[in-house]
Amino acid sequence: MDLLIDRITVDTSICNGKPTIRGKRITVQTILEFLSAGDSKDEILKQYPTLVSEDIDACLRFAADLMGHQYSIQAIA
């Protein structure tokens, strides 16, 4: 959990309150989208030189932790 506390931040004044990496204007969602498109960590780090490998690991851990919650989907009339 320390990995997330140190690296993933939520601030309503940055990126409309979306989770970001260390308060930068780089969202967890952006990194996950790059990874899901097949980009490697090295490719992402080249595009975002202010990030380090541990930031990307934190994004993956954050997403995995979210999936650990129980969800229910309800139809809206």
PDB file of N, CA, C and O in Angstrom, chain B, residues numbered from 101:
ATOM      1  N   MET B 101       0.822  -1.201   0.000  1.00  0.00           N
ATOM      2  CA  MET B 101       0.000   0.000   0.000  1.00  0.00           C
ATOM      3  C   MET B 101       0.865   1.263   0.000  1.00  0.00           C
ATOM      4  O   MET B 101       0.454   2.292  -0.537  1.00  0.00           O
ATOM      5  N   ASP B 102       2.069   1.192   0.603  1.00  0.00           N
ATOM      6  CA  ASP B 102       2.947   2.368   0.613  1.00  0.00           C
ATOM      7  C   ASP B 102       3.256   2.835  -0.794  1.00  0.00           C
ATOM      8  O   ASP B 102       3.382   4.034  -1.045  1.00  0.00           O
ATOM      9  N   LEU B 103       3.378   1.886  -1.718  1.00  0.00           N
ATOM     10  CA  LEU B 103       3.651   2.226  -3.112  1.00  0.00           C
ATOM     11  C   LEU B 103       2.583   3.165  -3.645  1.00  0.00           C
ATOM     12  O   LEU B 103       2.894   4.120  -4.356  1.00  0.00           O
ATOM     13  N   LEU B 104       1.329   2.903  -3.309  1.00  0.00           N
ATOM     14  CA  LEU B 104       0.245   3.738  -3.809  1.00  0.00           C
ATOM     15  C   LEU B 104       0.188   5.079  -3.091  1.00  0.00           C
ATOM     16  O   LEU B 104      -0.014   6.113  -3.728  1.00  0.00           O
ATOM     17  N   ILE B 105       0.360   5.075  -1.804  1.00  0.00           N
ATOM     18  CA  ILE B 105       0.284   6.318  -1.030  1.00  0.00           C
ATOM     19  C   ILE B 105       1.353   7.303  -1.497  1.00  0.00           C
ATOM     20  O   ILE B 105       1.104   8.507  -1.564  1.00  0.00           O
ATOM     21  N   ASP B 106       2.530   6.797  -1.817  1.00  0.00           N
ATOM     22  CA  ASP B 106       3.635   7.653  -2.243  1.00  0.00           C
ATOM     23  C   ASP B 106       3.520   8.124  -3.691  1.00  0.00           C
ATOM     24  O   ASP B 106       4.085   9.157  -4.051  1.00  0.00           O
ATOM     25  N   ARG B 107       2.799   7.380  -4.520  1.00  0.00           N
ATOM     26  CA  ARG B 107       2.844   7.648  -5.956  1.00  0.00           C
ATOM     27  C   ARG B 107       1.524   8.045  -6.596  1.00  0.00           C
ATOM     28  O   ARG B 107       1.526   8.828  -7.546  1.00  0.00           O
ATOM     29  N   ILE B 108       0.408   7.541  -6.116  1.00  0.00           N
ATOM     30  CA  ILE B 108      -0.884   7.838  -6.728  1.00  0.00           C
ATOM     31  C   ILE B 108      -1.591   8.876  -5.867  1.00  0.00           C
ATOM     32  O   ILE B 108      -1.824   8.658  -4.678  1.00  0.00           O
ATOM     33  N   THR B 109      -1.933  10.012  -6.482  1.00  0.00           N
ATOM     34  CA  THR B 109      -2.561  11.093  -5.737  1.00  0.00           C
ATOM     35  C   THR B 109      -3.874  11.495  -6.406  1.00  0.00           C
ATOM     36  O   THR B 109      -4.053  11.357  -7.616  1.00  0.00           O
ATOM     37  N   VAL B 110      -4.777  11.993  -5.579  1.00  0.00           N
ATOM     38  CA  VAL B 110      -6.049  12.509  -6.078  1.00  0.00           C
ATOM     39  C   VAL B 110      -6.210  13.913  -5.520  1.00  0.00           C
ATOM     40  O   VAL B 110      -6.223  14.120  -4.307  1.00  0.00           O
ATOM     41  N   ASP B 111      -6.331  14.862  -6.417  1.00  0.00           N
ATOM     42  CA  ASP B 111      -6.482  16.261  -6.046  1.00  0.00           C
ATOM     43  C   ASP B 111      -7.539  16.844  -6.979  1.00  0.00           C
ATOM     44  O   ASP B 111      -7.375  16.812  -8.199  1.00  0.00           O
ATOM     45  N   THR B 112      -8.608  17.370  -6.421  1.00  0.00           N
ATOM     46  CA  THR B 112      -9.703  17.876  -7.246  1.00  0.00           C
ATOM     47  C   THR B 112      -9.279  19.016  -8.171  1.00  0.00           C
ATOM     48  O   THR B 112      -9.969  19.307  -9.148  1.00  0.00           O
ATOM     49  N   SER B 113      -8.158  19.660  -7.875  1.00  0.00           N
ATOM     50  CA  SER B 113      -7.698  20.765  -8.721  1.00  0.00           C
ATOM     51  C   SER B 113      -6.759  20.309  -9.846  1.00  0.00           C
ATOM     52  O   SER B 113      -6.318  21.124 -10.657  1.00  0.00           O
ATOM     53  N   ILE B 114      -6.457  19.016  -9.890  1.00  0.00           N
ATOM     54  CA  ILE B 114      -5.581  18.477 -10.937  1.00  0.00           C
ATOM     55  C   ILE B 114      -6.337  17.409 -11.721  1.00  0.00           C
ATOM     56  O   ILE B 114      -6.818  16.435 -11.142  1.00  0.00           O
ATOM     57  N   CYS B 115      -6.440  17.587 -13.016  1.00  0.00           N
ATOM     58  CA  CYS B 115      -7.081  16.614 -13.919  1.00  0.00           C
ATOM     59  C   CYS B 115      -8.486  16.229 -13.453  1.00  0.00           C
ATOM     60  O   CYS B 115      -8.877  15.064 -13.517  1.00  0.00           O
ATOM     61  N   ASN B 116      -9.228  17.218 -12.988  1.00  0.00           N
ATOM     62  CA  ASN B 116     -10.617  17.016 -12.548  1.00  0.00           C
ATOM     63  C   ASN B 116     -10.768  15.941 -11.482  1.00  0.00           C
ATOM     64  O   ASN B 116     -11.796  15.267 -11.416  1.00  0.00           O
ATOM     65  N   GLY B 117      -9.751  15.782 -10.652  1.00  0.00           N
ATOM     66  CA  GLY B 117      -9.831  14.831  -9.550  1.00  0.00           C
ATOM     67  C   GLY B 117      -9.533  13.391  -9.909  1.00  0.00           C
ATOM     68  O   GLY B 117      -9.692  12.498  -9.077  1.00  0.00           O
ATOM     69  N   LYS B 118      -9.101  13.153 -11.142  1.00  0.00           N
ATOM     70  CA  LYS B 118      -8.723  11.787 -11.519  1.00  0.00           C
ATOM     71  C   LYS B 118      -7.415  11.420 -10.815  1.00  0.00           C
ATOM     72  O   LYS B 118      -6.594  12.297 -10.548  1.00  0.00           O
ATOM     73  N   PRO B 119      -7.213  10.143 -10.516  1.00  0.00           N
ATOM     74  CA  PRO B 119      -5.945   9.726  -9.910  1.00  0.00           C
ATOM     75  C   PRO B 119      -4.781  10.033 -10.849  1.00  0.00           C
ATOM     76  O   PRO B 119      -4.813   9.701 -12.033  1.00  0.00           O
ATOM     77  N   THR B 120      -3.763  10.670 -10.298  1.00  0.00           N
ATOM     78  CA  THR B 120      -2.576  11.041 -11.073  1.00  0.00           C
ATOM     79  C   THR B 120      -1.331  10.461 -10.417  1.00  0.00           C
ATOM     80  O   THR B 120      -1.376   9.932  -9.306  1.00  0.00           O
ATOM     81  N   ILE B 121      -0.246  10.572 -11.120  1.00  0.00           N
ATOM     82  CA  ILE B 121       1.027  10.086 -10.611  1.00  0.00           C
ATOM     83  C   ILE B 121       1.777  11.230  -9.950  1.00  0.00           C
ATOM     84  O   ILE B 121       2.166  12.198 -10.604  1.00  0.00           O
ATOM     85  N   ARG B 122       1.971  11.104  -8.661  1.00  0.00           N
ATOM     86  CA  ARG B 122       2.725  12.077  -7.854  1.00  0.00           C
ATOM     87  C   ARG B 122       2.320  13.522  -8.100  1.00  0.00           C
ATOM     88  O   ARG B 122       3.168  14.414  -8.118  1.00  0.00           O
ATOM     89  N   GLY B 123       1.009  13.758  -8.290  1.00  0.00           N
ATOM     90  CA  GLY B 123       0.508  15.113  -8.443  1.00  0.00           C
ATOM     91  C   GLY B 123       0.809  15.739  -9.787  1.00  0.00           C
ATOM     92  O   GLY B 123       0.523  16.917  -9.999  1.00  0.00           O
ATOM     93  N   LYS B 124       1.378  14.973 -10.694  1.00  0.00           N
ATOM     94  CA  LYS B 124       1.659  15.485 -12.039  1.00  0.00           C
ATOM     95  C   LYS B 124       0.371  15.430 -12.850  1.00  0.00           C
ATOM     96  O   LYS B 124      -0.607  14.825 -12.414  1.00  0.00           O
ATOM     97  N   ARG B 125       0.360  16.027 -13.972  1.00  0.00           N
ATOM     98  CA  ARG B 125      -0.817  15.992 -14.838  1.00  0.00           C
ATOM     99  C   ARG B 125      -0.773  14.783 -15.772  1.00  0.00           C
ATOM    100  O   ARG B 125      -1.089  14.874 -16.958  1.00  0.00           O
ATOM    101  N   ILE B 126      -0.379  13.672 -15.209  1.00  0.00           N
ATOM    102  CA  ILE B 126      -0.355  12.393 -15.928  1.00  0.00           C
ATOM    103  C   ILE B 126      -1.254  11.456 -15.143  1.00  0.00           C
ATOM    104  O   ILE B 126      -0.950  11.095 -14.007  1.00  0.00           O
ATOM    105  N   THR B 127      -2.373  11.062 -15.761  1.00  0.00           N
ATOM    106  CA  THR B 127      -3.333  10.246 -15.031  1.00  0.00           C
ATOM    107  C   THR B 127      -2.975   8.764 -15.084  1.00  0.00           C
ATOM    108  O   THR B 127      -2.304   8.295 -16.003  1.00  0.00           O
ATOM    109  N   VAL B 128      -3.441   8.052 -14.078  1.00  0.00           N
ATOM    110  CA  VAL B 128      -3.303   6.603 -14.052  1.00  0.00           C
ATOM    111  C   VAL B 128      -3.971   6.025 -15.302  1.00  0.00           C
ATOM    112  O   VAL B 128      -3.446   5.100 -15.923  1.00  0.00           O
ATOM    113  N   GLN B 129      -5.111   6.567 -15.657  1.00  0.00           N
ATOM    114  CA  GLN B 129      -5.835   6.094 -16.836  1.00  0.00           C
ATOM    115  C   GLN B 129      -4.972   6.190 -18.091  1.00  0.00           C
ATOM    116  O   GLN B 129      -4.962   5.263 -18.901  1.00  0.00           O
ATOM    117  N   THR B 130      -4.261   7.278 -18.261  1.00  0.00           N
ATOM    118  CA  THR B 130      -3.402   7.450 -19.434  1.00  0.00           C
ATOM    119  C   THR B 130      -2.364   6.343 -19.509  1.00  0.00           C
ATOM    120  O   THR B 130      -2.157   5.753 -20.570  1.00  0.00           O
ATOM    121  N   ILE B 131      -1.716   6.060 -18.399  1.00  0.00           N
ATOM    122  CA  ILE B 131      -0.677   5.024 -18.379  1.00  0.00           C
ATOM    123  C   ILE B 131      -1.287   3.656 -18.668  1.00  0.00           C
ATOM    124  O   ILE B 131      -0.719   2.872 -19.428  1.00  0.00           O
ATOM    125  N   LEU B 132      -2.438   3.366 -18.066  1.00  0.00           N
ATOM    126  CA  LEU B 132      -3.095   2.085 -18.313  1.00  0.00           C
ATOM    127  C   LEU B 132      -3.508   1.943 -19.779  1.00  0.00           C
ATOM    128  O   LEU B 132      -3.436   0.853 -20.346  1.00  0.00           O
ATOM    129  N   GLU B 133      -3.936   3.035 -20.380  1.00  0.00           N
ATOM    130  CA  GLU B 133      -4.307   2.993 -21.800  1.00  0.00           C
ATOM    131  C   GLU B 133      -3.094   2.700 -22.678  1.00  0.00           C
ATOM    132  O   GLU B 133      -3.198   1.936 -23.638  1.00  0.00           O
ATOM    133  N   PHE B 134      -1.950   3.296 -22.363  1.00  0.00           N
ATOM    134  CA  PHE B 134      -0.738   2.996 -23.119  1.00  0.00           C
ATOM    135  C   PHE B 134      -0.370   1.521 -22.978  1.00  0.00           C
ATOM    136  O   PHE B 134      -0.050   0.858 -23.964  1.00  0.00           O
ATOM    137  N   LEU B 135      -0.418   1.013 -21.750  1.00  0.00           N
ATOM    138  CA  LEU B 135      -0.087  -0.386 -21.522  1.00  0.00           C
ATOM    139  C   LEU B 135      -1.057  -1.315 -22.252  1.00  0.00           C
ATOM    140  O   LEU B 135      -0.641  -2.316 -22.835  1.00  0.00           O
ATOM    141  N   SER B 136      -2.345  -0.985 -22.221  1.00  0.00           N
ATOM    142  CA  SER B 136      -3.333  -1.845 -22.879  1.00  0.00           C
ATOM    143  C   SER B 136      -3.209  -1.797 -24.399  1.00  0.00           C
ATOM    144  O   SER B 136      -3.653  -2.712 -25.093  1.00  0.00           O
ATOM    145  N   ALA B 137      -2.603  -0.729 -24.912  1.00  0.00           N
ATOM    146  CA  ALA B 137      -2.369  -0.621 -26.352  1.00  0.00           C
ATOM    147  C   ALA B 137      -1.100  -1.365 -26.771  1.00  0.00           C
ATOM    148  O   ALA B 137      -0.778  -1.439 -27.957  1.00  0.00           O
ATOM    149  N   GLY B 138      -0.388  -1.912 -25.791  1.00  0.00           N
ATOM    150  CA  GLY B 138       0.802  -2.696 -26.102  1.00  0.00           C
ATOM    151  C   GLY B 138       2.115  -1.976 -25.922  1.00  0.00           C
ATOM    152  O   GLY B 138       3.172  -2.539 -26.207  1.00  0.00           O
ATOM    153  N   ASP B 139       2.073  -0.732 -25.452  1.00  0.00           N
ATOM    154  CA  ASP B 139       3.317   0.004 -25.230  1.00  0.00           C
ATOM    155  C   ASP B 139       4.069  -0.610 -24.047  1.00  0.00           C
ATOM    156  O   ASP B 139       3.459  -1.050 -23.072  1.00  0.00           O
ATOM    157  N   SER B 140       5.376  -0.632 -24.144  1.00  0.00           N
ATOM    158  CA  SER B 140       6.205  -1.153 -23.060  1.00  0.00           C
ATOM    159  C   SER B 140       6.458  -0.047 -22.027  1.00  0.00           C
ATOM    160  O   SER B 140       6.211   1.133 -22.280  1.00  0.00           O
ATOM    161  N   LYS B 141       6.953  -0.462 -20.866  1.00  0.00           N
ATOM    162  CA  LYS B 141       7.334   0.528 -19.850  1.00  0.00           C
ATOM    163  C   LYS B 141       8.370   1.495 -20.422  1.00  0.00           C
ATOM    164  O   LYS B 141       8.280   2.707 -20.226  1.00  0.00           O
ATOM    165  N   ASP B 142       9.342   0.947 -21.122  1.00  0.00           N
ATOM    166  CA  ASP B 142      10.405   1.798 -21.680  1.00  0.00           C
ATOM    167  C   ASP B 142       9.845   2.835 -22.649  1.00  0.00           C
ATOM    168  O   ASP B 142      10.283   3.986 -22.651  1.00  0.00           O
ATOM    169  N   GLU B 143       8.880   2.431 -23.470  1.00  0.00           N
ATOM    170  CA  GLU B 143       8.270   3.381 -24.413  1.00  0.00           C
ATOM    171  C   GLU B 143       7.532   4.492 -23.662  1.00  0.00           C
ATOM    172  O   GLU B 143       7.610   5.663 -24.034  1.00  0.00           O
ATOM    173  N   ILE B 144       6.824   4.115 -22.615  1.00  0.00           N
ATOM    174  CA  ILE B 144       6.088   5.110 -21.825  1.00  0.00           C
ATOM    175  C   ILE B 144       7.068   6.057 -21.132  1.00  0.00           C
ATOM    176  O   ILE B 144       6.857   7.269 -21.107  1.00  0.00           O
ATOM    177  N   LEU B 145       8.121   5.506 -20.580  1.00  0.00           N
ATOM    178  CA  LEU B 145       9.111   6.338 -19.885  1.00  0.00           C
ATOM    179  C   LEU B 145       9.812   7.300 -20.837  1.00  0.00           C
ATOM    180  O   LEU B 145      10.210   8.391 -20.430  1.00  0.00           O
ATOM    181  N   LYS B 146       9.967   6.912 -22.085  1.00  0.00           N
ATOM    182  CA  LYS B 146      10.553   7.823 -23.071  1.00  0.00           C
ATOM    183  C   LYS B 146       9.601   8.977 -23.370  1.00  0.00           C
ATOM    184  O   LYS B 146      10.036  10.113 -23.560  1.00  0.00           O
ATOM    185  N   GLN B 147       8.292   8.683 -23.414  1.00  0.00           N
ATOM    186  CA  GLN B 147       7.305   9.736 -23.672  1.00  0.00           C
ATOM    187  C   GLN B 147       7.107  10.652 -22.473  1.00  0.00           C
ATOM    188  O   GLN B 147       6.788  11.831 -22.630  1.00  0.00           O
ATOM    189  N   TYR B 148       7.295  10.107 -21.279  1.00  0.00           N
ATOM    190  CA  TYR B 148       7.104  10.870 -20.041  1.00  0.00           C
ATOM    191  C   TYR B 148       8.385  10.774 -19.202  1.00  0.00           C
ATOM    192  O   TYR B 148       8.442   9.985 -18.259  1.00  0.00           O
ATOM    193  N   PRO B 149       9.393  11.550 -19.526  1.00  0.00           N
ATOM    194  CA  PRO B 149      10.696  11.427 -18.854  1.00  0.00           C
ATOM    195  C   PRO B 149      10.681  11.777 -17.364  1.00  0.00           C
ATOM    196  O   PRO B 149      11.642  11.474 -16.657  1.00  0.00           O
ATOM    197  N   THR B 150       9.620  12.403 -16.879  1.00  0.00           N
ATOM    198  CA  THR B 150       9.560  12.699 -15.446  1.00  0.00           C
ATOM    199  C   THR B 150       9.076  11.500 -14.631  1.00  0.00           C
ATOM    200  O   THR B 150       9.095  11.539 -13.401  1.00  0.00           O
ATOM    201  N   LEU B 151       8.644  10.441 -15.305  1.00  0.00           N
ATOM    202  CA  LEU B 151       8.192   9.234 -14.611  1.00  0.00           C
ATOM    203  C   LEU B 151       9.353   8.265 -14.432  1.00  0.00           C
ATOM    204  O   LEU B 151      10.363   8.332 -15.133  1.00  0.00           O
ATOM    205  N   VAL B 152       9.178   7.364 -13.473  1.00  0.00           N
ATOM    206  CA  VAL B 152      10.117   6.255 -13.271  1.00  0.00           C
ATOM    207  C   VAL B 152       9.321   4.962 -13.320  1.00  0.00           C
ATOM    208  O   VAL B 152       8.093   4.971 -13.236  1.00  0.00           O
ATOM    209  N   SER B 153      10.016   3.878 -13.453  1.00  0.00           N
ATOM    210  CA  SER B 153       9.382   2.567 -13.597  1.00  0.00           C
ATOM    211  C   SER B 153       8.400   2.265 -12.456  1.00  0.00           C
ATOM    212  O   SER B 153       7.345   1.672 -12.679  1.00  0.00           O
ATOM    213  N   GLU B 154       8.750   2.672 -11.250  1.00  0.00           N
ATOM    214  CA  GLU B 154       7.884   2.429 -10.089  1.00  0.00           C
ATOM    215  C   GLU B 154       6.543   3.146 -10.214  1.00  0.00           C
ATOM    216  O   GLU B 154       5.548   2.689  -9.651  1.00  0.00           O
ATOM    217  N   ASP B 155       6.499   4.250 -10.934  1.00  0.00           N
ATOM    218  CA  ASP B 155       5.230   4.951 -11.162  1.00  0.00           C
ATOM    219  C   ASP B 155       4.278   4.072 -11.972  1.00  0.00           C
ATOM    220  O   ASP B 155       3.083   4.004 -11.685  1.00  0.00           O
ATOM    221  N   ILE B 156       4.817   3.413 -12.972  1.00  0.00           N
ATOM    222  CA  ILE B 156       3.991   2.536 -13.804  1.00  0.00           C
ATOM    223  C   ILE B 156       3.526   1.331 -12.991  1.00  0.00           C
ATOM    224  O   ILE B 156       2.377   0.905 -13.104  1.00  0.00           O
ATOM    225  N   ASP B 157       4.420   0.787 -12.173  1.00  0.00           N
ATOM    226  CA  ASP B 157       4.038  -0.318 -11.289  1.00  0.00           C
ATOM    227  C   ASP B 157       2.902   0.101 -10.359  1.00  0.00           C
ATOM    228  O   ASP B 157       1.982  -0.676 -10.101  1.00  0.00           O
ATOM    229  N   ALA B 158       2.972   1.323  -9.862  1.00  0.00           N
ATOM    230  CA  ALA B 158       1.933   1.830  -8.962  1.00  0.00           C
ATOM    231  C   ALA B 158       0.588   1.941  -9.683  1.00  0.00           C
ATOM    232  O   ALA B 158      -0.458   1.674  -9.091  1.00  0.00           O
ATOM    233  N   CYS B 159       0.613   2.332 -10.947  1.00  0.00           N
ATOM    234  CA  CYS B 159      -0.629   2.410 -11.732  1.00  0.00           C
ATOM    235  C   CYS B 159      -1.273   1.032 -11.848  1.00  0.00           C
ATOM    236  O   CYS B 159      -2.484   0.887 -11.685  1.00  0.00           O
ATOM    237  N   LEU B 160      -0.464   0.038 -12.128  1.00  0.00           N
ATOM    238  CA  LEU B 160      -0.983  -1.329 -12.243  1.00  0.00           C
ATOM    239  C   LEU B 160      -1.526  -1.824 -10.902  1.00  0.00           C
ATOM    240  O   LEU B 160      -2.578  -2.461 -10.847  1.00  0.00           O
ATOM    241  N   ARG B 161      -0.813  -1.532  -9.841  1.00  0.00           N
ATOM    242  CA  ARG B 161      -1.263  -1.944  -8.500  1.00  0.00           C
ATOM    243  C   ARG B 161      -2.562  -1.241  -8.143  1.00  0.00           C
ATOM    244  O   ARG B 161      -3.465  -1.855  -7.574  1.00  0.00           O
ATOM    245  N   PHE B 162      -2.663   0.034  -8.469  1.00  0.00           N
ATOM    246  CA  PHE B 162      -3.873   0.813  -8.203  1.00  0.00           C
ATOM    247  C   PHE B 162      -5.065   0.186  -8.920  1.00  0.00           C
ATOM    248  O   PHE B 162      -6.128   0.016  -8.323  1.00  0.00           O
ATOM    249  N   ALA B 163      -4.896  -0.158 -10.198  1.00  0.00           N
ATOM    250  CA  ALA B 163      -5.968  -0.779 -10.975  1.00  0.00           C
ATOM    251  C   ALA B 163      -6.337  -2.139 -10.402  1.00  0.00           C
ATOM    252  O   ALA B 163      -7.517  -2.475 -10.307  1.00  0.00           O
ATOM    253  N   ALA B 164      -5.341  -2.918 -10.023  1.00  0.00           N
ATOM    254  CA  ALA B 164      -5.604  -4.239  -9.441  1.00  0.00           C
ATOM    255  C   ALA B 164      -6.368  -4.106  -8.124  1.00  0.00           C
ATOM    256  O   ALA B 164      -7.292  -4.875  -7.858  1.00  0.00           O
ATOM    257  N   ASP B 165      -5.984  -3.139  -7.310  1.00  0.00           N
ATOM    258  CA  ASP B 165      -6.684  -2.923  -6.042  1.00  0.00           C
ATOM    259  C   ASP B 165      -8.134  -2.512  -6.270  1.00  0.00           C
ATOM    260  O   ASP B 165      -9.020  -2.945  -5.534  1.00  0.00           O
ATOM    261  N   LEU B 166      -8.385  -1.685  -7.277  1.00  0.00           N
ATOM    262  CA  LEU B 166      -9.766  -1.298  -7.594  1.00  0.00           C
ATOM    263  C   LEU B 166     -10.605  -2.513  -7.979  1.00  0.00           C
ATOM    264  O   LEU B 166     -11.777  -2.605  -7.611  1.00  0.00           O
ATOM    265  N   MET B 167     -10.012  -3.432  -8.709  1.00  0.00           N
ATOM    266  CA  MET B 167     -10.741  -4.621  -9.140  1.00  0.00           C
ATOM    267  C   MET B 167     -11.013  -5.573  -7.981  1.00  0.00           C
ATOM    268  O   MET B 167     -11.812  -6.500  -8.111  1.00  0.00           O
ATOM    269  N   GLY B 168     -10.356  -5.348  -6.858  1.00  0.00           N
ATOM    270  CA  GLY B 168     -10.580  -6.163  -5.670  1.00  0.00           C
ATOM    271  C   GLY B 168     -11.855  -5.803  -4.932  1.00  0.00           C
ATOM    272  O   GLY B 168     -12.254  -6.511  -4.007  1.00  0.00           O
ATOM    273  N   HIS B 169     -12.497  -4.721  -5.322  1.00  0.00           N
ATOM    274  CA  HIS B 169     -13.754  -4.303  -4.695  1.00  0.00           C
ATOM    275  C   HIS B 169     -14.917  -5.052  -5.332  1.00  0.00           C
ATOM    276  O   HIS B 169     -14.830  -5.517  -6.468  1.00  0.00           O
ATOM    277  N   GLN B 170     -15.981  -5.156  -4.594  1.00  0.00           N
ATOM    278  CA  GLN B 170     -17.170  -5.794  -5.147  1.00  0.00           C
ATOM    279  C   GLN B 170     -18.049  -4.731  -5.805  1.00  0.00           C
ATOM    280  O   GLN B 170     -18.281  -3.659  -5.245  1.00  0.00           O
ATOM    281  N   TYR B 171     -18.527  -5.049  -6.993  1.00  0.00           N
ATOM    282  CA  TYR B 171     -19.362  -4.119  -7.754  1.00  0.00           C
ATOM    283  C   TYR B 171     -20.660  -4.793  -8.124  1.00  0.00           C
ATOM    284  O   TYR B 171     -20.713  -6.012  -8.286  1.00  0.00           O
ATOM    285  N   SER B 172     -21.697  -4.008  -8.257  1.00  0.00           N
ATOM    286  CA  SER B 172     -22.948  -4.528  -8.799  1.00  0.00           C
ATOM    287  C   SER B 172     -23.438  -3.531  -9.845  1.00  0.00           C
ATOM    288  O   SER B 172     -23.358  -2.317  -9.659  1.00  0.00           O
ATOM    289  N   ILE B 173     -23.945  -4.072 -10.944  1.00  0.00           N
ATOM    290  CA  ILE B 173     -24.427  -3.235 -12.019  1.00  0.00           C
ATOM    291  C   ILE B 173     -25.943  -3.284 -12.007  1.00  0.00           C
ATOM    292  O   ILE B 173     -26.550  -4.354 -12.004  1.00  0.00           O
ATOM    293  N   GLN B 174     -26.529  -2.122 -12.001  1.00  0.00           N
ATOM    294  CA  GLN B 174     -27.988  -2.026 -11.968  1.00  0.00           C
ATOM    295  C   GLN B 174     -28.471  -1.232 -13.172  1.00  0.00           C
ATOM    296  O   GLN B 174     -27.870  -0.233 -13.568  1.00  0.00           O
ATOM    297  N   ALA B 175     -29.565  -1.702 -13.736  1.00  0.00           N
ATOM    298  CA  ALA B 175     -30.172  -0.998 -14.859  1.00  0.00           C
ATOM    299  C   ALA B 175     -30.828   0.284 -14.357  1.00  0.00           C
ATOM    300  O   ALA B 175     -31.442   0.306 -13.290  1.00  0.00           O
ATOM    301  N   ILE B 176     -30.689   1.341 -15.136  1.00  0.00           N
ATOM    302  CA  ILE B 176     -31.321   2.607 -14.794  1.00  0.00           C
ATOM    303  C   ILE B 176     -32.484   2.811 -15.751  1.00  0.00           C
ATOM    304  O   ILE B 176     -32.326   2.731 -16.969  1.00  0.00           O
ATOM    305  N   ALA B 177     -33.641   3.074 -15.188  1.00  0.00           N
ATOM    306  CA  ALA B 177     -34.850   3.210 -16.008  1.00  0.00           C
ATOM    307  C   ALA B 177     -34.845   4.483 -16.808  1.00  0.00           C
ATOM    308  O   ALA B 177     -35.790   4.750 -17.550  1.00  0.00           O
TER     309      ALA B 177
END
